[in-house]
Amino acid sequence: MKNTENHVGVLPSWAKLDGQQETQPSRFYLGGVGIVIPARNEAEQIGLTLESLLSQTKLPLRVIVVINNCTDGGATANKARSYRAVEVIEMTNNPFLKAGALNAGVARILESTKVPEFLLTMDADTVPDPDFLMNTTNVMWHRPEVGAVSTVCDGKKGLGKNWSEKTLATLQRLEYARAGFTRIRLNIHTMSGAGSMIRMQAAMDVIESRGELFAQRMDNLVEDFETTLEIKRLGWKCVNNYYCHVQTDLMVTLPSLMKQRIRWVHGTINELRRRGWKKESWLSALTMWYALLSIPVFYLWVLLVGYHLTFGTPVPTDFWFLAIVIVFQAVSVYRLGWRMMLLAAFTIPDLLFGMIRHVWIVTSLVKSFVRRSFKQPYRQSKLSW
């Protein structure tokens, strides 16, 4: 694997370490990318991920796979080691799960006297576009106030073995495409766990502030969201960009989907309650309130339409909302092609999926307020740089 040139020169003002002068050499390999991939029982998936990273138009400086509590007899570790350019860390008893694995990889990178200017954390089942590293680092270079760039995720095609699994995967592809269309690009509320490019200086700021990049707490269910809030708290912006694109794995059974989404939303609510209304959390709080309030509004509209259809003449205004929904559902997934746009315009599958979404949101809300774990303090690690 090729290495980016070891640049030494004037350090940009946004990349200085404390007390460093402009004429001093940078501690960074300017433009270089270090990648950390936590992997648990991903022997079947990780090969495609590594191949896509090692064949980028801009090659990474380092790729570190952290074997995270695997129970597959070494299959994931052996697969990762089959790529000569890949470093492997094995963690067999990691109580902090993904956060602990990510921190171990970051600590390995920071042991060097020279570190990459950018840090990419990526899931082992995610496949980036060929120009992903080039496009993402270009965003960072042109916007020095940005501390992190989130990927825009699409669901992988062709998942599922039967009709029900294929249908669920297709609905998630619509959901992911719509999420990419609607996200606030200037200051997104969360980085994607599937892939996030972090400016190393921003990562160092977080580590200096609290001792670790990803909070090592037993109740940290959404390490990507929690770290996003911490990066924003320290004054950096977090954005996404359509040219920073990946494809990620999807849940193909309803129980696995519900488990995944309840963990995400439960963890998000916990973190918002822990931090309160702050500069880094208010946008996320508004997003969550919007999601909660949209649930009763939807069912009140359904009841109103049902009442008018049953006991009186339908009122034209009852269907204005539906017309707006149809147009939005179709336009927001345009990147998936006209067939998927027609499916989205049909609306009924999306509405049914939305009702499932309401279940996991309400369940997560109940879990957050019943359980008190969100009040636990941070556990500081011994990471240093």
N, C-alpha and C positions, 0 to 999 in steps of 0.2 A: 504493500500500500504506500502510495506517495505521501510525503509529508509536505505541508505548507512551509514555505520559506520562513526561517526564524528571523522575523523582522525586529530590528532594534532601531529606535529613533525617538522622535518627539511623541510623548504620550498625550493623547487628547484630554481636554479638561475633564470630560465626563468619565474617563477611565483611570484617573489618578488614584493611587493609594494615599493614605493620610501622610502628609509631610513630604510627598514626592515633588520634585521640581520638574518643570516642563522639559528641561534638557536631559533629565535622567532617562536611562533605557527603560522601556516598558517591561513589566513582569509578564506580560501576555505575549503569546504567539498571535500577533494581530491578524484577525480574520480566521484564525484556527477554530475548529469545532471539536469538542470532546463529547462523546455520547455515552450515556449510562442507560442500560436496559435491564430492569428487574425481570426475572423470568421464573415462573413456578410451573413445572410440568408442561413446558411449551415446546417439546421436541419436534412436534409436527409443524408448528407455526414459525419457529424462530429462524429457520433456514432462509425462508423467503424474505423475512425482515432484514437479516444480515446481508443477504445478497443485494437487496435494493439499496442499502446504505453504503456498501463497499463498491457500488458501481455508479455513484452519484457523479454529476458533472463537476461538483466541488467535493473532493474527498475529505473525510474527517481525519483529524490528527490521531485520535484514539477512539476505540470502541470497547467499552467495558460491559460485559454481561455479568450480572450478579445473580447467581443461582440461589433462589429464595425459598428455603424450606421445601425443596423438591422431594417428592415421594415416588419418583419414576425410575429408581435404580441407576441414576446417573445419565439417563438418556438425554436430558436437556443439556447437561454440562458437556457431554461428549459431542453433541451436535455443535455447540458453540465453539469448542476447542478444535473442531475440524476446519475452522477458518483461521489461518495462521495470523492474520492481522488483528484478531480479537483476543482481548484479555479476559480472563474468567476469575471471578471471586465466588467462592462457595460459602454459603451461610446455611447451616443445618439446624440452628436453633435461634431463629430471629424472632423475638417476641413482638417487634414493632412492624412486622410484615413489610408492606411495600415502602413505607417511609424509612424503615431501617435499612432496607436494601438500597434505596436511592442514596441515602446518606453514606453508606459504605462505598459506593462507587464514586461519589463526589469527593470523599476523603482521599481515595486513591489518586484522583487527579490532582488534588491540591498538595499532595506530597512532593510534587515536582517543583524545581526552582522556577521553571517556566510553565505556565498553564495556558490552555486555549482561551481565547477571548470570549468564546461562547460555549454554553453548555446545553446540550439537547438531552432531555429525558424522554424516553419513548417506550411504549409497551411492546412486548415481544410478539404480539399478534398484529402489529401495525405495519403497513407498507407505504412508504412515502413515494411521491412522484420523483422522477429522475433529477429534476432541477430543484428539489425541495431545499437542500442545504444552501445552494446558491441564492435562491429567492429569499429565504428567511434571513440570512446574514445581510443581504442587501437592504432589507427593511431596517435592520438594526443600525447599519452604517449610515443610512440617510436620516434616521430619527434618533439622535443621541439621548433623548429623554425617555426612550422606551427601554424598560428593563426586561421585558419578556414578550415573545410573540407566540401566540397559540396557533396550532394547526387548525385548518378547516377540515373536518372529518366527513367522509362518506362511508357508508356501510359497504362491505365487500359484496360483490355479486355472487349469485349461484349458491348461497347457503341454504341448508335445509334438505331433508331427505324425503319428506312427504308434503302433502298439500298444506297442512296446518303450519308446519315449520317454515315452508317457503312463503306463506302468506304473512306470518309474523315478521320474518326477515324483510320482506318487501315494505311493510308498514314502517319498520324502523329505518329503512333507507329513505323513505319520505320524510320521516321525523328528523333525521340527521341533515338532510338537504335543507329543510326548512329552518333548522337551527342555524346553519351557516348563513342563510339569507337574512335572518332577523337579528343576529347578534350585533350589539353596539360596537362598532369597530374601533372607535377612538379610545374606549376605556372599558373593555369587556369585564364582566364580573367574575369570570373564572377562566383559568388556563385549562386546556384539555389534558386529561391524564394520558390520552393516547399519544400525545406528542407536544412538548413545549420547549421552545428555544429561549434560554435565559442568558442574559448578559452576565458574564462571570463576575463583573464588578458588583452587579446587583445581588448575585448569590453570596459574594463575600460580605456585602453589607448585612444581609440577613444573618449569616453565620456569626459575624462580629456582634450583632445585636443580641442574639439569644443562644449561640453555641451550636446551632444546627440549621440546615436549610429546610428540612422537612420535620415538622414537630413530631417527636417521638413520644406519643401518648397512646395508651391502650384504646382510648375512645376516638382517636383520629381516623374517622371513616373516609374522609375526603382530603387527603394530603395535598392534592393539586390545588383545590380551592383554598385551603388554609394558607398555603405558601403564597398564592396569588394575593391574598389580603395582606400578608406580611410585606411582600414586595411593594405593594401600593402604599402601605403605611409609611414606608421609608422614602416615599416621594417619587418612585418610578411609575411609569405608565405601562399598562399591559394591553396589547392590541391583538387583532388577528388580521389576516390578509388572504384573499382568495387564491393567491399564487403559492401559498404555503399549504399544500394540499396532501392529505394522506387518505388511505382506505384502512378501516379498522374492522375487527371482528364484531359479530352481533350475537345476541342471545336468540336461540331458535325454539326454545320452549317457554311457555308462560311462567312456570315456577322460577326458572333461572332469570328471566327478565324482571319479575317482581322482586326477587332477592337483590339483584343489582341496583334497580332504581330506588328501592326503599333505602338501601345503604347510602346512595348518593344524596337523596333528598333529606334523609334523617341527619346525615353528617353536615349538610349545608345549613339546616336549621339550627343545629347545635352550635356551629361556629358563629352564626349571626347572633345568637342569644349570648354567647360568651363575650363577643366583642362589643355588642351594643351598636348604637347609631354613631358611627365614626366616619371620617372622610374616606376610609378604604372600604367601608361596608354598606354605606347608605344605598348605593346603586343596586347591590345585590339584594338588600332588604326590600327595595321597591319591586324588584323582579319577583321575589317570592310572594309579596303581598298581592301582586297582580295575578299570579298563578292561583293563589288561594281564593281571591275574590271572583275570579272567572268561573269557579265551580258553581256557586249558587246562581250566578247570572245565567249560565247555560241551562240549568234545570228549570229556572223560572221561565225562560223563553220557551222551553219544550212544553211546560205546563200551559202556558198562555196559548200557544198554537193548538195544543190538544183541546183546550177548552173551547176555542173558537170553532174548531172543526166539529166538535161534538154538539155544542149547544147553540151555535149561531153561525152567521156567515163569516168566513175567514176575512180578516182585515189585511189589505195589501201590505201594510207596514210590518206585519208579522214576518214577512218573507224578505224584507230588505236585508235583514241580518244574514239570512241564508245566502242571498245573492253575493253579498260582500265576502262571505266565507268561501264560496265556490271560486270566485276570482282569485282571492288570496291563496287558497290551497293550490291552485294550478300554477300561478305565476311563481310562487316561492320555490318550486322544485324544477324550474326550467332547465337547470344544469343536467338533470337526469334524462332529458329527452321528452318527445311529445307523447309517447305511450304512458310514461309515468305521470305526465301532466294530466292526461285524460283520466287516469285512475284517481289522481288527487281531486280532480273536478267532480268526480262521481260522489265524493264527500262521505258517503255512508261508512265505508271501511275506516276512514280517518276519524269520523265521529265515534265509532265504536272503540277505536284505539285510544281516543281521547278520554273515554269513560274509564278505560283501564288505568290510564294515567291519573285520573282523579282518585282512584283507589289507592295508588301508591303514595300520592301526595298527602291524603288524609291520614293514611296509616303512619307515614313518617312523622307527621305533626303530632299524632297521639304518642308515638314512641318517644319523641323528644321531650314532651312535657311530663310523661310518666317517669322516665328515667332521669336521674340527676347527674349522670356521668359528665355532662358538659361543663360542670363546675370544677372539674379537676384541674389543678395547675399544670403548666408545662413541666415536662421532665427534661432537664438540660443534659445534653450529651457532652462528651469530651472532645468533640471535633475541634480542630484548630487549624490555622493556616499561617 
